[in-house]
Structures are given as C-alpha cells and as structure tokens.
Amino acid sequence: MTTLRHYLPHYAVLKNSATMPIRIIFNCCAETKQNSVSLNDCLQTPPSLTQRLYDVMFKFRIGTYAYTADICKVFPRVDLHEEDHNYTKFLWIKDPNDPNSELISYRFASVLIGATSLLFLLQNLRHT
C-alpha cells in the first residue's frame, strides 16, 4: 500500500526583529514537479466572502460598541486531521552549519497560513 504525501517548498525571510529574526514561508501554491498539483490545488476553494464583509462593515457603523482583536495567534490553532498530516510535509536540515548534514522530514499538525481554505475555516470555527 502506497502512502500519499506532499512536500512543501519553503524559504526564509529575514526580519528586523529581536523576537523572531527569521520567518519561514511555506509555498502552498508551488507545484513540486512539472505538470503536478500544488497543495492549494487539492483544497476546496472557499466561497466569496465579499458580501459578508459589506454586512460586517454596515453593522460596525450602526452599533454602539466596537471590538477589535489580533487573531495572529489563532493560525497555528486550526488542527489538521491526522490522516492529512502527510500532505503538509517539509524537509529540514539537521545542522545548518554542516553542509553534509542529514535532512529530516517533518509534518504539520495544523493548517498552514498559505492554505486556500484557512480564512474560510477561521470564519467557521466553533468555539468550545
């Protein structure tokens, strides 16, 4: 039995930050081989949320109170089903200072920020 899997290409972005000087970007749109499909090609594309945005803005203007929040911490909290972990694999070098260092395979347990379906999933989360 063959196990299906998909490796995500990634690259580093250097930032001028003391807390996180390097940010790793995973490319969910990249095709791993010519004429292959990307991770985003395999995900269901969410419906357009433009009309809902209009409704939110209208309700915001007529309400008495407005609340804002920073949702950046929510992204790594949208879990993947165990059977989907093999589609979010990536390779990492064990020792960055050793050019002959072995590669290690990792799998994500949460939805990636670049995934097509993430914003739709966030809007439909059930709070427990």
C-alpha positions, -999 to +999 in steps of 0.1 A: +000+000+000+014+034-011+012+063+013+003+095-004+024+125+006+033+160-005+064+180+004+060+218+007+088+241-006+098+268+018+123+297+022+134+320+050+126+357+052+149+378+074+132+403+096+145+432+117+130+417+149+146+407+182+119+381+190+116+364+155+145+374+132+137+347+107+103+337+094+098+306+073+074+309+044+058+277+031+045+279-005+012+261-007+008+272-044+041+256-056+040+225-078+066+200-068+071+187-103+062+200-137+025+194-145+018+183-109-006+199-085+000+221-055-014+217-021-038+246-027-050+229-059-062+200-038-080+221-012-116+232-016-117+269-026-140+288-002-169+309-014-165+346-019-169+365+014-173+400-002-210+403+006-204+392+042-177+419+045-202+445+035-226+433+062-199+434+088-189+470+079-226+481+079-232+465+114-200+480+126-212+515+118-247+512+134-235+495+166-229+512+199-197+494+207-169+480+185-144+454+195-111+445+178-087+417+183-054+404+170-060+370+156-024+361+146-022+335+174-052+316+160-035+304+128-015+276+144-045+265+164-066+252+135-058+215+137-055+191+107-069+156+108-042+130+115-047+115+080-039+148+064-005+153+080+013+136+052+002+164+028+019+190+048+054+175+050+086+195+046+123+188+048+146+205+073+184+203+077+195+188+110+226+210+114+225+243+093+263+247+099+272+214+083+268+213+045+266+175+047+240+173+074+211+149+070+176+160+061+148+154+085+111+151+074+085+169+095+047+171+092+024+199+102-004+192+126-022+225+119-034+243+088-008+264+071-012+302+068-009+300+030-036+273+026-065+284+004-091+272+029-077+288+060-097+321+061-129+302+055-120+277+083-113+306+107-146+322+100-165+289+107-147+278+138-169+266+166-158+280+199-158+253+226 
